[in-house]
Amino acid sequence: MPFRTLLHTTRYAGRRRPRPVGLFSVDSREEWAAEWDQPARRTEGEVRWGQELVLFVALGARPSSGFEVTIDQVDLCDMELRVHARESQPSGAVLDILTRPVHAVVIPHLRGVESITLIQRVVTSRD
C-alpha cells in the first residue's frame, strides 16, 4: 500500500505524560492536535483529513543517539492493516543524549479495518 512520510525524527516531545509508545492511528485533525501537539504544529496542512489516515510509530525513550524507527511497509490483509517497522540501534560511537524516535506516515483512509498490527524488527547499525 502506498504511503508518504509525514514526520521522521529522533527528538519527539509531545504533550502527553508519559509520552506514548507503540503504534497509533489518527484520523482527525482534532485528535492529532490534542494528542500529538508538536508533530501537529510541524505538519499542519499536510494531511487531507477524512481522506487520509496517519499511522505513527513511537519507540519511547532511548539512552543515546543512533536509534531510529522507520516504517518500511504497510499492507492490508483481509481486514487487518499490517505496519512493518524497523528499529535501528547504534553499533559505534554515540552521543550520551536521550532520544525518542518516531515515524509518522500518511495512508489513504480505509473503512472497515478491524485491526492494526505492528510487525517490528530490530537491527544494529553498521558503521
Secondary structure, DSSP 8 states (H G I E B T S, - for coil): ---EEEEEESB---SSSS---EEEEE-SHHHHHHH-HHHHHHTTTSS-BTTEEEEEEE---BSSTT-EEEEEEEEEETTEEEEEEEEEE--S------BB-EEEEEEE--SS--EEEEEEEEEE---
